[in-house]
Amino acid sequence: MILEKSAEKYSVLFLLLLFASMLFLIPGIVFNDYLAAFFGAMFLVMGLTLIIFPFGTPETNKSWGVKKTVMVVRVMGIIMVTGGTASIFWNLFF
């Protein structure tokens, strides 16, 4: 119940953050030498969005339960943040 209210309240911000993370692809295409860094930035923002707003699909909530779905989405966010940070660091310094 609380998650549904939160999802309704923050759904626009959630979608705007996901869309904003996709905007990192445009300069990545223009500045081809730093493509991996821009992809890393995209994954970093997406991962932070998933950690802050751990919204799963209704089907996932139904089959796994809300607590497990939130945990899985946050773990996915942590993996994306770690991979994005590593990609940025690797591209800029190696």
N, C-alpha and C positions, 0 to 999 in steps of 0.2 A: 504494500500500500504506500509506504513512504517512498520507495524507489519509483513508483509510478508517478507520484506527484513531483518528485525531483526531475524525472525524465521529461515531464510536460513543461516544467518551469525552465529548465536549462537546455531544451532540445535545440532552440535556435542558436544559442551560443556554441553548443557542441558541434552543430553542422557548420557554423562559420569558422570555427577553429580547424575543422577538417579541411574545409575549402581553402583556408589561408595556408595550410601546410602544402596543399597542392600547388600553390603559387610559386613555391621554391623551384618547381620544374622549369619555369620560363627562363629565369637567368641561368639555370643549369644548361639549358639548350644553347643559349647565346654564348656563354663562357664555357666552352666545351672542355677546357683544361681542368676546370673545377667541378665537373659534373658529379663526381662521387661525393664531394663536399656538400653540394646542394641537395643531393639525394639523402645524405646523412642529416642535413638540417630538416628535411621533410619528415624523415622518420623520427627525429628528435621531437618535433612539434606534435606529430601524431601520437607518439608514445606518451608525452606529457598530457595530451588531451584524454587519452584512455585511462591514465592514472587518476586524473582529476575527476573525470566523468565516466565511471566504469559501467556504461550501459551495454547490456547484452540484448540479444534479440528475445522477443517473447517466447519463441520456441525453446531457446536455450534455458531461459528462466523456468519454463514449465518442466523440462526434462531433467535439468541438473539442480534446480533450486536457485534461489536468489543469491545466497551467500557464496556458493561454489562458483556461480557465474561471475560475480563481482571479483572473486579471487583470481579466476582464470583471466579475466580481462585485464586486471591490474598486472598480473605476471606478464601477459603479452605486452603491455605498455612498458614495463621495465626492460623487457628484451629489446623492444624497439628503441628505447632511449639509449641503452648500452650499445646497440649496433650503430645507431646514428652518431653517437659521440665517437665511437671508434672509427667510423668512416670519415668523419670530419677531421679527426686528428691524423689519421693515416694519410689522407689526401694532402693536407696542408704541410705536414712535416716530413713526409717520406717520399 
